[in-house]
Amino acid sequence: MNPKKYLFLILLFVSIVGLSITGLYSRTGIYKEFFKNYLTTPAASVVFKAAAAGVFPWSNPVSEKEPEKPKPVTHTKPTEKITIKPFIKVDDEYFNDALFIGDSRMAGLAKYCEALDERATFYAKKSLTIYDIRDESWIPIDPTKPNSKTETLWEALADKQFSKIYIMVGINEIGIGDENVFRDAYEEVVSRLHSAQPKAIVYITSIMHVTAEKSEKDELYNNPNIDVRNDAIKTLADSVDNFYLNLNEAIDDADGGLNAEWTGDGVHLKGSCYEPWHEYLLSHGIKVK
């Protein structure tokens, strides 16, 4: 045989071996995408396929793309830091621009606590409920007239501004719906108060307990029922715009009921016994800008 043919065959064999070694060596590198199965795919053919695609043994290996990291959330405005406002002691001047809303118990505070009555505004009415506050026309336009026309709370607030608003209702609502219905109505009232009085903070005052004796005998107006509703409205407080005042801390006896010596009917405070309520308010003010 012609020596040149031997030389050609030898060079061809060496070339195929070299290409196969190159293909196998780089099967996880530059030839990765051309190798399907190195047991069935000739390694040398992979080199030719890669060359046809512009990939050569001296090409830079193709690195896998790393998944993009999620971009940090950006805000158009810096997040405001919420500052919890603590209770502070105040004097009676604090109530010059305060509004008190409530039922007969609140009306008693206006009637028997002169320091508050001569400074604050009171919208209080016997048997008032949170539903009346929300929906009804109940505030006399001219309180000096017995049969004065009335207006809603929202109408009354249209041309008046307060910086503190105290609410206490709830005893008359027991038996009307459950605590969730009560809380929802209360929340709506508080929300509307902030809309009508944007500079005001709202004090959500607990429903006053009845005496332990009355609580034990009354299936409806008892302290467990009152506590369920107090727990419901307490959740509306955020210590920023809405504050919960647990008035029962000031008027309860050792049994956890309204102090029996301070009431004649087991429900309302005697006229001479409103000072503990007044003192409690003086020790639970909030600094207003």
N, C-alpha and C positions, 0 to 999 in steps of 0.2 A: 504494500500500500504506500501511496505517496506520503512521505514524511510530513508534508504540509497539512495533509488531512488529519494525521495523528495530532499534530500540534493544534489544529483547529478544534478537534474534539476535546482535547485536554483543556484548552482555554474555555470552551463552552461549558464543560463540566465544572471547572473551577468557578466560572462566573455564576452558574446556577447555584452552586453550593454557597458562594459568597452572598448572593442575593437572598437565598433562603435564610442564611444566618442573620443577615441584616434585618430581614422581615420579622423573624422570630424574636430577635433581640429587642426590636422596637415595637413589638405588638401591643404593648401597653402605653406606648409613647406616641410618636408622630403617626404611627400606622393604626392606632387604636380604632378609629372609625371605619377602617377598611377591613379589619379582621372580624369575621362573624364567628368562625369556629376554626381554630388553628389545626384541628385534627382532620378537617375535611377541606380546608382552604389551603392550596399550595402557597407557602410563604413567599416564594419568588414572584408569583403572580400578583401578590399584594403590593410588592414593590413597584411593579409595572403600572398597576391601577392607580397607585398613589402618584407616580410620576406623571401619569396622564392628567391627574387633577392638580398638578403643580406642587406636589409634596415630594421632597427629595430627602435622602439620608442626612444631609447637612442643614435641612430646614429646622427652625426653632420649634420645639415641641409646643403643641396647642394645650394651653392650660385650661382646666375646667373653670367655667365662670362661677364665681361664688355668688350665692343668692344675695340679692340686695338687702341690706339691713333696713328695717323700717325707719322712715324718717321721724325724728322727734316731732311730737305735736307742738305746733306753735300757736300762740294766742295773739290776736291783734292787740289785746290789752293785757297788762299784767294782772295775774290773779290777785284779787284783794284778800288781804288777811283779815279773817273774822276775829274781832276782839270781843270776848265775853265781858259783859258789863256786870260788875259786882254791886250788891246792895250797899247803900251808905246811909248814914243818919242824916236827916234833914230837919228843918224847922217848918213852922206852919206857913211861911211865905212860899214854900215849895208848891203849895196847892193853889196859888193865885190863878194859874192857867190850867187847872185840872178839871176834868169832867168825870162825874160819877153817874153810872147807869145801873139801875137795878130795881129789885122788887121792894116789898114792904120793909125788909130788913135794911136795905140801903136808904129807904125813906126815913127810917128811924135814925140812921147816922146823921142825916141832914137836920132832923128835928132836934136831936139831943146833943149834938156836938157842934157848939157854936163856933169854935175855932175853924172848923171846916166849912160850915154853912155860910159864914160871912166872906169866905174867900173863893171857894170852888163853885162850880155850876153843877146842879143835880138834876138829872132826868130820872126820877124814880116814881114808881107807881105800885100800888098794892096788886098782888097776883100777876105781876108782869112775868112773861116768859121770854126765852130767847127767840121764840117764833114771833112773838109780838114785836120785839125789837127789830127783827128782820123785815117783817111784812106789814105791820099795822100802823095806822095813824093814831098816836096815843099821847103825844106831847102837846100840852096846851100852848097855843100861840101867845095868849095873854094869861099867865098864871094868876093874875089878880082877879080875874073874872071866873065865877064858879062854872059857868056854862060856855067857856071859851071854845072856839073852834080848835081842832087839833091838827097836827102835822106829823109826818113820819120823822124818824130820827135823821134820815138822809136829807130831808128838807130843812130840818133844824140846823144841821151842820153846814149847810151851803154857804152861809155868810159868817161862820164863826170858826176860829182856829184854836185848838188846844195842843199842849205839848205832852200831857199825860191823860190817859183815859182809863178809868177803873170800871170793871164790869163785875157784878155779882148777881147771878140768877141761877135757878136750878131746882129749888125746892118745889116749885109749882109744876115743873115739867115731869116730876117722877110719876110714872103711870101713863105718860104720853110717849109712845115709842120706847126704844131701848137706848142704851148709852151711846151706840153708834150713830143713831139718828140725831140725838142730842149734840154729839160732838160735831157732826157734819154741819148742823145749823150754826153752832157756835163758831166754827171755823169760817163759815161764810160771812158772819157778822164781823169777825176780826179782820178778815181780808177787806171787806168794804170800808171798815173804819180806817184802815191804812190808805185806801184810795181816796177817801174823803178828807183825811187828816194826815197827809204824808210826813209831817214833822213830829207826829205824836208817837209815843211808846204806849203800849197797851198792857195793862195789868189785869190778868185773868185771876179773879179772886175765887178761892174755893167756896163751895156751897157750905154754909155753916151747918154744923151738926145739930141734932136735937139732943135733948137730955137722954141719958142712958135708960131712964125709966120709960120715957115715951118710945124710945127705940125698941125696947123689948116688947112693948104692947102693940105697936102699930106694924101691921104687915106691909105697909107701903112706905110710909114716911119714917124710915129707920136708918140708922147710920151705915149699915152695910150697903144699902141701896145708894145712899149719898156718896159713899167712898168709891163705888164703881163708877159713878159719873165724874167724880173729882179726878180719878185716875185717867179717865178719857180726855178731859179738857186739859189736864196737865201736859199732855203730849203736844199741845199747841205752843207751849213755851219754848223759846230758843235762846233766851238770855241775851238777845241782841235787840230785837224789836218788841217781843212779847215776853212777859214775865209772869210766872205763877206765884201767887201769894197764898200760902197755906194759913189762912186766918184761924183755923182750928187750933193752931199752936198757941194762940193767945187767949182763946175762950173755952177750951176744953178743961174738964177736971181730970182727976187721976184715972177715972174709968173710961176716958176717951169719948165722953159725950159733953154736950154743952153744960157748963157749970150750972147746976140746979139752983144755986143761990142768986144767979144773975138773970133768971127768967121767971115769968109768971105763968106762961103757958107751955113751957118746954120747947118752944120754937123760936120766939123772939126775945131779944135782950130787953131788960127793963130800961126805962129812960135814964136811970142813974148809972147804968153799967156799960156805956159805950166807950168809956175811956180806954179800956184795954185794946179795943179796935183802933182807936186813934193813935195810941202809943205804938202799936204794931206798924201802922203806916209810916210813922215818923222814923222808925228804924229800918224801913225797907224802901228807901228812895233809890232812884237811879239818876246818875249825873246825865243831864240833858244838855246838848250843845246849845 
